[in-house]
Amino acid sequence: QVQLVESGGGLVQAGGSLRLSCAVSGRTGSSYNMGWFRQLPGLERELVAAISWSGGITYYPNSVKGRFTISRDNAKNTVYLQMNSLKTEDTAVYYCAAHLTRALKVTMRQVEYDYWGQGTQVTVSS
């Protein structure tokens, strides 16, 4: 089993920054791709960043490219999402997720992720 715990959410003004953290515990010796998703009430979860198990490959959709950065510190079993130039439309609950794999690519599809955190609220005010 793998447990994921997000932290770092909160309220920030538009144009500001936040850094989310996702602490991974459990089968930390395994290789796993990580992703950050966000979700608004009544809507599907949206992938906002993904990183391969090695950290060498990342992915961002156009909506956050250039503003969000995903990174990982495997020694600390922690994944980060640095969010800069935040916009009101970035307001959502943010989730981290883990996919146990050694594939040399990021995991794009939500259904492929094996474990999920409980989510952390990010609210961007105008």
Beta strands, then each sheet from edge to edge (+ up, - down):
strand 1: 2-7
strand 2: 10-13
strand 3: 18-26
strand 4: 32-39
strand 5: 46-51
strand 6: 58-59
strand 7: 68-73
strand 8: 78-83
strand 9: 92-100
strand 10: 115-116
strand 11: 120-125
sheet 1: 1+ 3- 8+ 7-
sheet 2: 2+ 11+ 9- 4+ 5- 6+
sheet 3: 2+ 11+ 9- 10+
end
